[in-house]
Every structure is written in C-alpha cells, then in structure tokens.
Amino acid sequence: MNSPIKIHSVPNNTWLNSGRMIRVLESVQDFIVISLCMSLFALMLVQLYETGLSLLPPLDFPSVTSDILFLLILVELFRLLIIYLQEHRVSIGVAVEVSIVSVLREMIVRGVLETPWPQVLATCAFLLSLGALLVSRVWLPPTFEGIDPEQVVSQRYRNRSIEDESAPAAPIPHAYGTPASVSRPQVDALHPSLRKDR
C-alpha cells in the first residue's frame, strides 16, 4: 500500500550548463581572435612597406608621421588581442593607450591650426578624460593592489588556473544525491571536514 517514493535526480549534463558547451564557445571565440591577429599582422606588414615607400623623396612629413602613428596603433591593437588570448580579458590600459594615439594621429593628420576650435576643445576634453581613466585605474585602492593592477590581475588569473589544473577532482554529494565533480579547493571551501590535511 505504501510504496517508496522515487526521487528522480536532475541531470547534470544539460546542454545549457555543461562545461563542454562553454569550452566549445570559448574555442570558437579564440579562433576568431586568432584570425583577427593574423589579419592584423598582415596589415602591419603592408603598412610597414608603405611607410618605407613614403620615406623616399620627396618627403611629406605629415604623411610619414601619420603612417608611423598608424603602425603604432596596429601594434597596440595586436598586443591587445594577444593579451585577450592569454588571459581572456580586455586590457583597459592598452585600449585607452590605443584611443589616445588614435586621437593624436587624427589631430596631426588634419593639423591643429586647420581644425575648428570647438573640435579642438572637444578633443582636449576627450584626451583629459582618457588620461584620467588611465590614471584612475592604477590608484583605485579597493579594486586593485599595487602600481600596475593589470599585472596583479594577470598573476591572480595565472595562479588560479595553475591551482585548478593541479587540484584533482573529488566527488561530493549533490543536493539531489548525484555526485558532482568539483576541484579540491571547492571541496575544502564547502566541506572543511573533507580536507586532506585532517
């Protein structure tokens, strides 16, 4: 008459929350960034060739300066993509530096004297805000530690990835009775009684 109640466990391998799906999407994103890096590298080679040609007489100084600054912008964008590939984050400092150099290049190409004064004032305000952003990202004490916050964040990411790779997965009971695979630091944090040192 009284039959035992069957508890059905919720499957952990749904496609929405599976780690495999996330890894596939990250791989596709990495492939896109790698293709952007290769395209940017080819564009840098073409720009370097054109810069070399523009150094031949007759020499046009604004054009040469513009080409050199454009080459520096491409190098910084390449560095931004490399940082993203290594750490899967966008470097704020490099992005702000690229923006500053881009604005200065446009001002040099057009010429400050030929630019209307409202546009010069707007450019100055934009450069001041970018400079304030560049300085404030370093000196925010609650968020960052030290002089170069991006290196601190990079070091934390590297340490965390090394810990995740070296820690073996340990089964712990799931809320529904099915085992879930988690890393050793997560086990230690959730269940202090299961620590290895005890």
C-alpha positions in Angstrom: 0.0 0.0 0.0 2.7 2.4 1.0 5.2 2.3 -1.9 8.5 4.1 -1.6 8.7 7.4 -3.2 11.2 7.5 -6.1 13.3 10.6 -6.3 14.5 11.4 -9.8 17.8 13.2 -10.0 18.1 16.2 -12.2 20.6 15.5 -15.0 23.8 17.5 -14.7 24.6 17.2 -18.4 22.1 19.6 -19.9 23.5 21.5 -22.8 22.8 24.9 -21.3 25.0 24.5 -18.2 27.5 21.9 -19.4 31.2 22.8 -19.3 31.7 21.3 -22.7 29.4 23.8 -24.4 31.3 26.7 -22.7 34.6 25.2 -23.8 33.4 25.0 -27.4 32.2 28.6 -27.4 35.5 29.7 -25.9 37.4 27.8 -28.6 35.3 29.4 -31.3 36.0 32.8 -29.8 39.7 32.1 -29.6 39.6 31.1 -33.3 38.0 34.4 -34.2 40.6 36.3 -32.2 43.5 34.3 -33.8 42.1 35.1 -37.2 42.0 38.8 -36.3 45.6 38.6 -35.1 46.7 37.1 -38.4 44.8 39.7 -40.4 46.2 42.5 -38.2 49.8 41.1 -38.7 49.3 41.1 -42.5 48.0 44.7 -42.3 51.1 45.7 -40.3 53.4 44.2 -42.9 51.6 46.1 -45.7 51.7 49.3 -43.6 55.4 48.9 -42.9 56.1 48.6 -46.6 54.0 51.7 -47.4 55.8 53.6 -44.6 59.2 52.6 -46.1 58.0 53.9 -49.5 56.8 57.2 -48.0 60.3 57.8 -46.6 61.7 58.1 -50.2 62.0 61.6 -51.6 60.0 63.8 -52.0 59.4 63.6 -48.2 56.0 64.5 -46.9 56.4 64.9 -43.1 52.7 64.8 -42.1 52.1 61.7 -44.2 55.2 59.9 -42.7 54.2 60.8 -39.2 50.6 59.6 -39.8 51.9 56.3 -41.2 54.2 55.8 -38.2 51.4 56.5 -35.7 49.1 54.2 -37.6 51.7 51.5 -37.4 52.0 52.1 -33.6 48.2 51.8 -33.3 48.2 48.5 -35.2 51.0 47.2 -32.9 49.0 48.2 -29.8 45.8 46.5 -31.2 47.9 43.4 -31.8 49.1 43.5 -28.2 45.5 43.9 -27.0 44.5 40.8 -28.9 47.4 38.8 -27.6 46.6 39.8 -24.0 43.0 38.7 -24.7 44.2 35.3 -26.0 46.4 34.8 -23.0 44.1 35.9 -20.2 40.6 36.1 -21.7 40.1 39.7 -20.7 40.4 43.1 -22.4 43.2 45.2 -21.1 41.8 48.6 -20.2 45.2 50.3 -20.2 46.1 49.1 -23.7 42.6 50.1 -25.0 43.0 53.6 -23.6 46.5 54.0 -25.0 45.3 53.0 -28.4 42.5 55.6 -28.2 44.9 58.3 -27.1 47.3 57.6 -30.0 44.4 57.4 -32.5 43.1 60.8 -31.4 46.6 62.3 -31.6 47.1 60.8 -35.1 43.9 62.4 -36.3 44.9 65.8 -34.9 48.3 65.5 -36.6 46.9 64.4 -39.9 44.3 67.2 -40.0 46.5 69.8 -38.4 45.6 71.7 -35.2 45.5 75.1 -37.0 43.0 73.9 -39.6 40.7 72.3 -37.1 37.8 74.4 -35.8 38.2 75.5 -32.1 35.1 73.6 -30.8 36.5 70.4 -32.2 39.9 71.1 -30.6 38.2 71.7 -27.2 36.2 68.5 -27.5 39.3 66.6 -28.4 41.1 68.1 -25.4 38.3 67.1 -23.1 38.3 63.6 -24.5 42.0 63.3 -24.1 41.7 64.6 -20.5 39.0 62.0 -19.7 41.1 59.2 -21.2 44.1 60.4 -19.2 42.0 60.4 -16.0 40.8 56.9 -16.8 44.4 55.7 -17.4 45.5 57.2 -14.0 42.4 56.2 -12.0 42.7 52.5 -13.0 46.0 52.4 -11.2 45.2 54.2 -8.0 41.8 52.7 -7.1 42.6 51.1 -3.7 39.5 48.9 -3.1 39.8 47.3 -6.5 43.4 47.0 -7.3 46.6 46.3 -5.3 49.9 48.0 -6.2 51.1 50.2 -9.0 50.2 48.0 -12.0 46.7 46.5 -11.4 46.7 44.6 -14.7 49.8 42.6 -13.8 48.2 41.8 -10.4 45.0 40.6 -12.1 47.0 38.6 -14.6 49.0 37.0 -11.8 45.8 36.1 -9.9 44.4 34.5 -13.1 47.6 32.5 -13.7 47.7 31.3 -10.1 44.0 30.3 -10.2 44.5 28.4 -13.5 47.5 26.6 -12.1 45.6 25.6 -8.9 42.6 24.4 -11.0 44.9 22.3 -13.2 46.8 20.8 -10.3 43.9 20.1 -8.0 42.3 16.7 -8.6 38.5 16.5 -9.0 36.8 14.9 -6.0 33.2 13.7 -5.9 31.0 15.2 -3.3 27.3 14.6 -2.7 25.0 16.8 -4.8 21.7 18.2 -3.4 19.7 15.6 -5.4 22.0 12.7 -4.5 24.0 12.6 -7.7 27.8 13.2 -7.5 29.2 16.3 -9.0 32.8 16.7 -10.0 34.5 19.7 -8.4 38.0 20.8 -7.7 39.9 20.3 -4.4 39.7 24.0 -3.3 36.0 23.9 -3.8 35.7 20.8 -1.7 37.8 22.4 1.1 35.7 25.5 1.0 32.3 23.7 1.0 33.2 20.8 3.4 36.0 21.5 5.8 35.7 18.0 7.2 36.9 16.5 3.9 40.2 18.3 3.9 43.3 16.2 3.1 45.3 17.6 6.0 42.9 16.2 8.6 
